[in-house]
């Protein structure tokens, strides 16, 4: 950093270390390492700001993209009311009748399970079908005598009306009493015995011949259906999920039913096709909806929207006295509630979610089981919290970065640059993401106009284009007084140190209290016979840092800001340092006001 004085000798302000953006304070108060007005920049592997890569459109469906999903090598696209599988240059429709709203998915048992708020679906690698068509059929009663009774085994599955009872025949009784009445007509089956009649009102089954004596072992298995109207659609209407089972992700918890916004349901062990009717929990007040789930240590965090009750609950796992799993809830730390169902994730071990006050982080210690929630985005909150429709924000984590997109703007947290668990933030424009999808091979997103896009790698052709359009990237220094508020300065030169890309350029601007003006256009090209452009011919051949002296002077200014910008198509751009050379004038002399 530079040293300041109030004499007429040449002074320098040098910036050699960079961080992220800072929109939280006046541009004159921003730390020199940060920018009050950077756009489309990101820290590279050595933490210097570079122009972000662009994205390319892979396929267009002509209708809004509501979800992107993956099972092994299969990419599924929820576009409009259909689910497609993307092929190399085409797409094949797998299912029609999807909700026109966000869909989310998880993988378990080699299948993809999809929630869209209309129909709970499963993809097995070949077809997409409603889960209710292949749901687990529970055995609700076992070892019952013909007159009924027996032992309860499994709870009713809310996804299917079917259930199984097993009986021990006595060799003489023909009529068997099921464990419920008012069963569905024409739903009874029994392998090995001929059914003579069924009394649906009483729930009895009469065989043509009495089943043989089971000698204490169940030898009669009856499957039947009983529709429970209040169960219909509960799981289908769910829109969010959380995998949890204590130290392992053995079950899925689903929620988001608009009719029961504070309720969630747990699946069977490693079986998302089984949701017992006894496995539900009402979390807090009815008027406050569950918004999402996060994991911290072996605890599940249940996030709720702003309301009168707690905004966070903690779910833990234990075995009860009968060695059955029990999931208890307790109120968590008080904080702002979640605002979007698609904006919660974990960055570098810290659970984070979007609230109306900004991005919140959940901090705690496993030993004492104490947790605290505090903001982690204060440097961007001034801009982020003014974004309209925050409830539509989408968020994902990919390669140590958190990406939060809303209204075409993307706020990026760098998990590699953390100070006191607060990441550095960057700001991007022209990212019209309606949903994200991240895998090791890249970051994908869908758009409202029907495109499926993927961010480019640095070495790809067209890596610095947004679906064919140029990217405007800039880095601005603080609007600095150069160490003296009451003295004017003469700006002698401005030296940006640019990264030595094979082909790059920069536009330099001076901003003072009198306005903005362009100071210089810089063309940076390394000589190469592979790419000779005589309009920007250069004999520069060494790939080293390039200080560019801009000797345009600016006299008698009190505030100064240097802006370095690149908006040329297919050009990378980056900064390694900045130098401002100036002299300091004499202090201002105030005019004494005349006495009346």
C-alpha positions, 0 to 999 in steps of 0.5 A: 500500500502507498504512503501519503504526504501533503507535499508536491513530490510524486506519490504512489498508491499501489494495489497488489492484493485483491479481494471481492466486491463491497457494496455495503459502504460509500465508494470512498470508504471501501478497502483498496483491495476490494471494488465498489463497482466490479462486474463479471469478475472472479478470483482465479487460482491465485486469487487475482480478479479475472473475467469470468468465462461465459456460457453456451446454449446446449439446447432450446425447448421454447418453454421455461426450464423448471428443472435440470436433473441427472442420473448417471449419464442421463440428463433430464430437463423439465421444460414446460409440462414435459420431462425430456432426456437430452441426447447429443443433438436432440431430446426425447420426451419421457413424461407429460403432465409436469407442473409448470413450476420448479422441480427438484430431485434426489438419487437413491437406490439407483433411481432418480426421485423427482418432486414438482408439487403436482406428481411425485415421480421416479426415473429408473434410467428408462422411463419416468412414472408416478411413484404411486404406480410402483409404491411399496405395499406394506404388510400392516398386520401379520399372524392374525387368526381368521377372526382378525387381530394379529400383530401390527407390523408396518404402517399404511403407505400414503402413496398407495391404498394397497396393503397386506394382511397375513393370517394363520388358517385353522383348517375349518374357517372360510371367512377372514376378517381384515384389519380395516372396514370399508375397503375398495371394491374389486381390490382383494387378491390372494395367491393359492386360494379361491375367493368366493366373496368379499364384504367391502363394508365389513372388510371380510374375505370368504374363500370357496374352501377353508384354507388349511391349518397353518399350525401357528405359521401364517399361510394366508396372504391377502392383499387389498386396498382401502382408499383414505381420501385425506392421504390423496395427493399429500406427497405428490404436492410436496416440492422440497426434500432433505436426506437425513438419517442421523449420521447417514442419509437413510431416509428422505423428508419431504415438505412444501404441500401448500395445504399443510405448509408446516408439515413434513413426512419421512420415508421408509428406510432407504425406500422413497416409495414408502411414506408411512402415515405415522411418519409426519411431523408438524414443525412450528406454527401452521402459518409459517411454511417449511422452506428447506433442509440443511445438514450440520454434523449429524443434525438436520436443520429445518428452515422456515419462513419469517413468521411468529414462531422460530425460523429454524428447528433442529432434528436429531436421530435416536433409537427409542426403547423398542429400537425403533428410529425416532426423530425429535425436534427442538427449536434452533437459534433465532434469526431471519427466516428463509425466503426461497425454497431453492436457495439453501446449500452448504459452502465449505461445511457451513450451512447457508440460506437466503433470507430477506436480510441477505445470506445467512450462515449457521455456525455451531460446535458439535461438542456443545450442540450450540448454534448461531445464525449470522449474516455472511453477505453483508458486503453485497446485502445493500444490492442483494436485498433490493432485488425484487422477487427474492422468493424466486432466487436459485442457489447452488454450490460448485467447486468451492463457490456458491452461486446465487441467481435472481433477476439475471444477476448472480452473486458468487461467494468464493469459499476459498477466500474466507475470513472469520467464515465470511466469504469474498463475494463477486457480482455477475450480470446476464445470468438468467438462471431459473434453476441450477445443476452442478456436477464435476464436469460443469455448472448448468442452468436453465432459463425462462426462455427455454434454453439449457446452458452450460458454463465454459471452461477457459480453454473452450472455443467461445469461452468468453461469450455468453451464448454468442454475446460479448461479456462486459467485465470491469474492475474499479478502484474505490473512489479514493481521496488518496489520503487527503480530503482537504487537498487537491491532487494532480493525477500523473498516471494510472498503471494497471498491471494486466495479465499476459493473455495471448489476446486481450484489451482494456478500456481505462476510465478516470472518475472524479468528482467532476464526472467520468471520462475515457483515458485510454484504450489498450490492446494487448497481444502476444506475437503469434504466427497462429493468430496474426491480426495486423490491426493490433500487431505486436512484437510482444512475445513474453507471457509476463505481467504487463504494466500499461502506463496511462500518462493522461493527467488530471489536474486539481481533483479531490477524489479519483477512481480508476476503472479498467474494463473489457467488453470485447468478444472472445477476450480474457482479461485479468488484473495483477496490480494497479498503481496511481501516481499523483502529487498533492497540492496545498490544503484548501482555504475556507472562506470566512463568513462575514459577521452580520 
